[in-house]
Amino acid sequence: YGYEYAFLVTASVQFAGGIVIFFGLLVSPEEIGLPGIEAEENGTETKMNMSLITLSKSPELVPKGRR
């Protein structure tokens, strides 16, 4: 076999992986229970964002040597 088959095999694997990823993509955030794009455009913050902001300012998350 020539070296061309090495390129053919890797290209085939990448093509197959691309097809799997393409059909596995989600259409919208609502499919997994997240708020839609309209909620972010209106300026409303989700509970998830608020909890992340609260956690980042929480003193419990600061390493013990830095208090």
N, C-alpha and C positions, 0 to 999 in steps of 0.2 A: 504494500500500500504506500502511496506517496504522501507527502506532507499536506496535500490538499484536504485529505480526510480529517485532519486535526481541526482545520478551520470549519469544515462542514459540520462536524459533530458539535463544536462549541456554538456555532451559529444556530444550530437546531435546538440546543438546550436553552439558549437565550430566548429564542422565538417562543418556545413552549412556556417558559417562565413568564414572558410578557403577556401571553394569552391568559395564563392563570391569574396574574395580577389584574389585568383589564377586567375580567369577569368577576373578580373578587372585590372591586372597588364599590364603595357605597355611593348612592346617588345623593343623599342628603343626610344631615346630622340627625334628623328626626328618626331615622331607621334604627338608631341605637339609643334613642331616648335623650339626646341633647337638644337644647333649644335651637330654633332655626336661625337663619341669617338675619331675618327681619328683627329679631329681638336685639341683636347687637347693633343694628343700624339705628334703632330707635333710642339708643343710649341707655337701655335698661341693663343693669348688671345682674348676672345670674347668681344663684346661691353658690355655685362652684367657684366663681371668681371671688366672691366675698369671703368664702372660707379660706381661700389661698392667701388673700391679702391679710386676713386676720392671723393666720398661722405664721406668716412671714414676720409679723411684728410681735409675735408671742415670745416672752422671755424664756420659756421652757426650751425653746429650740436653740438658744445661744449656748455655745460650748461652755463648760464649767470654768475653764481658765480665763474666759473673757468677760465675766460678770463684774 
